[in-house]
Amino acid sequence: MVRRIQGWDPVLIISQIISLQTLHYLLLSLVIPPLVTVLTDGNALTYAGGPYNKGYVLDWREIASRTTAKKLPREPPTVEKRQIALSTTEAAQASGRIFRGSHESLPAENVDVAVVSFLQRSLSRRDNERTHYAVKDEKDDDFEVWDYGVSRRRGWILAGTWLLACFVDIIPLYYLIRKPTHILDFSLTLLFNHVFISTYSTGSFPTSLFFWVVMLTGAIIMIVGAEQLCVKREMSEGLGAQSFAQEERNPLQAEEFELDER
């Protein structure tokens, strides 16, 4: 049994908070890597940083299935936006000497026209290449649809793992906190600490409804489960202590009762 100092003990409270938070994150760090490796898409997992990415534990956007990467523009840049140093005509004139060297039979004006046509075809083909630009229309054949490594299945797995960890947290709450009246405080403290750490590490406050539903569901699991177990223990310990005190006060009656039973 854990011995407690009577009254308010800040050292004990802080040590309990750190212990709960550490055990919670330790369980997540042990369970998440094998689950995401086996159950999620390998390409999206590699793009997100692999199975040992700390964001799976600390980044609220992972549970919400939101991208953590900087998004690319909706459409690839046009030829004008590329800010080519030389215009097509100037490039043709500058490259005319190269073509003249291998095509001495062609007039200079024909070489310029050939270079211009070649550059135009090259730039046009470069614009039509399949690339990883964000395109919402999956029927678009010119560009490849890419979701920046986001996997909804991974988000559900992380949410389920968080709830599993909250269920396991009932054990340290039962043995470390013990008092039913303190279960609510420590459970909500774990939740608020995680939100603070996630906000600090990502630079953005959680705005996902799904994330908050998962957090509140986990808190309810911890509070209800741990409080029920602690209340049952206190009731059993209270009844045992009461019967023991009664026997101490009336030892002769207890002995007579045992003799009568025999």
N, C-alpha and C positions, 0 to 999 in steps of 0.2 A: 504494500500500500504506500502511496506517495504521501509523505508527511508535509503538511502545509504550515506556514507561519500565519498566525492569526493576524487579521487586518489586511491592509493593502500592501502588496509586495510587488513593486514594479519590475524587479529583476526576474521574478518568477513569471510574471505576465509576458514580458518581452521574450523570454526563453521559450515559453509555450507557443507564442505566435511564430517565432522563427522555426521552431521544430515542425509545426503543422505545415507551414509554407514549404519548407525544404522537403518533407516527406511527400507532399502533393506533387511538386515538380519532379522529384526523383522517380516517382511511379510513372508519370507521363513520359519522361525521357527514356524509360526502359521499355515501355509498351508501344509507343508510337512508331519508332523506326521499323520494327519488323512488320507491323500492320500496313503501313503505307508502302513498304517495299513489295509486299505480296498482293495487296488488294487494289493498288492504283496504277495508272498508266506510267510506264517508265520514262517516256519522253517528257511528259509534263513534270514528273518528279525531278528529273535531271535539270530541267529549266528552272525549277523552283529552288534548287540548291542541294538536292539529294535527300536521302531519308533522315540525315542527322542535322537538318536545318533547325536552328534554335527558334525560328519563327513559328514552327508548329506548336510550340509551347507558349511563347510570349506574344505572338502577333495575332491580334483579334481578327485581322483580315483573312487569315487562313481558315478559321472556323466559318467566317461569313462567305467564303468562296469568292473573295475579291482579289484582284491582282495586286501584287506587291512591287511590280516592276513599273518603270516609267513607260507610259503608253506612246506608241508611234502615231503619226498622223493618220487620218482616215484614208487619205489617198497619197500615192507616191508623188514626190516633187516633180513638177514639170520641167521642161528644158530651160525655160526662162528662169526658174527659181534656182537652178544649179549654178547660176552666175559663172558661165563659162568665160574664161579670160579672153579668148579670141572668138570673134564671130565666125560663122561658117565660111564666109567669103575670105576672111583673113587667114583662116586655117588652111583653106584651099590654096591660097597664094603662097603661104609659107611651105606647104607640103608639095607644091607643084614640082619643085626641084627633084624630090625623091622619085616621083612618078616619071619625070622626064629622063632620069638616069636609066630606068629600066624599060621605058617606052619612048625611045628617041624618034620613032616613026610617027608618034601622035603629035598634032599641033598643041601649042600651049593652051589655047582656049578649050580644046577637048579634054586636056588633062585637068583643068580647073573644074569643068563640069563633072568629070568622073569623080574627083575628090569630094565635091559638094554632094553628089548623089550618095557616095559611100558614107559620109558622115551623117547625112540625114537618115539613111537606113539604119545605121548603127545606133543613133540616139533613139529612133523610133522603136527598134527592137529592145533596147534597154528599158524603155518605158513599159513594154508589154510583158516583160519577164515576170514569172511568178515570184512573189516575194512575201515576206512576213509582215505585211501591213494590215492594220485592223480593217476588216471588211465585214459588215454584219450580214450581208446577203450571201448565203452559202451557194447560190446559183451563179455567182460571178466566177467566170472561168479565167479571168485575167490575173486575179490575185488569190493568194492562198489565205484562207480564214485561219486566224491564229488568236488564241485567247490568253496569251502571255503566261502560259503555264498554269492557269487556274483549273482546278479539278473539283467539281462538285462532290464527287465521291470522296475525295480526300477531306473536304469540309465536313461531310457527315461522319467520317471515321474519326476525325479530331473531336467533333462534338460528342460522339459516343464514348470516346476515351476519356474525355473530361468528366462525363457523368459517372463512368466506372471509377475514376479516381475519387470522385466525391463520395461514392458508396464505400470505398475502402477507407476513406478518411473517418468513417464512423469509429473505426478501431482506435486510432490515436486520440480522437475526441473522448472516447470512453475511458481510456487508461490515463491520459494526460490531464484532461480538464476535469472530468469526474462529476462536477456539480451540474445538475440539469439547468440551473438558472444562468450558467455561463456558456452553455452550448450555443445559444443564439448569437452572443457577442463575438465569440471566436469564429464562428462560421461566416458571419458577415464581414469580419475583419479579413479573413482569407480572400473573400470575393473582392473587397475594396482594394486590397493590396495588389491583387492580380490586375485589376482595371488600371490602377495607377502605374504599375510596371509596364503594362501593355501600351498605355498612352505615351509614356516616356520613351519607350524603345521605338515606337513607330512614328511619333511626332503628330499623332492625330487621335482624337477622342473617338471611342467606338460609337458608330452610328447605325449599326446593323441590328434590326429587331431580332433576327435569329440568334445573334450572339447573346443578347440580353436574356432571351428565353432560355438558352442553354445555361447561362450563369445562374439565373434565379431557380431553375429546376434543380441544378446541383446543390444550391444552398438549401432548398427545401428538403432534399434527400438527407443531407448532413444533419439538419436541425431535427427533423422528425425522428430519424433513425437513432441518433445518439441520445436524444432526450428520453426516448422510450426506454432504452437500455439503462441509462443512468437512474431514471426513476425506479425501475424495477430493482436495481441493486440497492438503492437507498431504502426502499421498502423492506427488502429482505434483511438488510443489515439492521434496520431499525427494529424490526420484530425480534431479531435474534438478540440484540442488545437489551431490549425490554424484558424478554424472558430471562436473560442472564441476571439482570438487576433484581428481578423479582425473586429469583432463587437465592441471591445473596442476602436479601432482606429477610426472607423466611426460610432458613435452611432446615428447621425442624419440620415445617409443613411439607417441604419438598421430599424429605426422607420418609415421612409418614405416607405420602402419596405413592412413592415408589414401593413401599411395603404393601400397601393395599393392592397395588397392581399385581404383585407377585401372588 
